[in-house]
Amino acid sequence: MQPISRYLFPGLVAVFAVACLYGVRGDLAQVSLAPLLRSWDLVALAALCSLLNYGFRIIRWQHYLARLGWRLPLGFIGLTYIAGFAFTVSPGKVGEMARARYYSRLGVPLPNVAGAFFVERLMDVMAMLVLAVLLATAAPRYHAAMWSAGILIVAALVTLSLTPWDSIALWFEATSRIPRSVGRLAAGATKALGAARTLLSPGVLLFGFLMGCAAWGLEGVGFFVLGSMFPAAHLTVSLGVGIYAVAVLVGAISFLPGGLGSTEAVMTALLATQGFTVADALLVTIICRMVTLWLAVLIGWAAVLVLRNRLQPVVSSWP
């Protein structure tokens, strides 16, 4: 059964992708690649925005680990962070936690990595909500949903800050009221939340939030740049960033691998409301996903291969 389980998840993703393509086959037939061929410079600029996104997030990740007491070289941090992108096509991007394997060899506890990962995801959601407001300003019916989400995030931050996670972890480790395996799992989760609380000071939160806004804002600008291939449509920078943020948030909420299907559907639909034809909106959406999601997966696997040949027990030799 092990070989079957190994290929089960990729197989399901492939089936889902084929089903999505089949569902939009009529619209795809109308897509013309002529705008893409004459606008390759815009595609390159959008790809550069994605690379800058990764750079901002790497710097934030290094800062988080340093706050937790692990000051590692930027070269090593960058490669291990990017290696996690190889598994970004997973529900909620939890597959990116695979980068923890590289830190465990250096003695970095898994709860520390999990805590940093949790805060990183939380800051990304907050940043995306703020960027999505750029679209909500043009559609007042979304205001209530945005405020509700913001209140829930603030409540989560307060809970994380005030809950005595270390004491709860000790209780799970010592109690005999629950199965031992469940106790160990719960203790590990609460230790991760305790580590996350270290990163919830006002200064660290502000830093992580601003870096998240800069990183995801750049990808939103890249989406706008791709949309400018069709100047007849009515797309401003703020609307482009807002549409991108809303689409990514919907993809995350759907909990589909990489937001496949849901993100694309929302992008295409929102572009259509701005004067794009369905065929043109599909082309912009497909290219956007190529230079964001699939570019990340590609360089992620490249980083995995580099680390496989270069990773050492110590990192003093890293640049």
Order of alpha helices (4+ residues) and beta strands (2+ residues): alpha-alpha-alpha-alpha-alpha-alpha-alpha-alpha-alpha-alpha-alpha-alpha-alpha-alpha-alpha
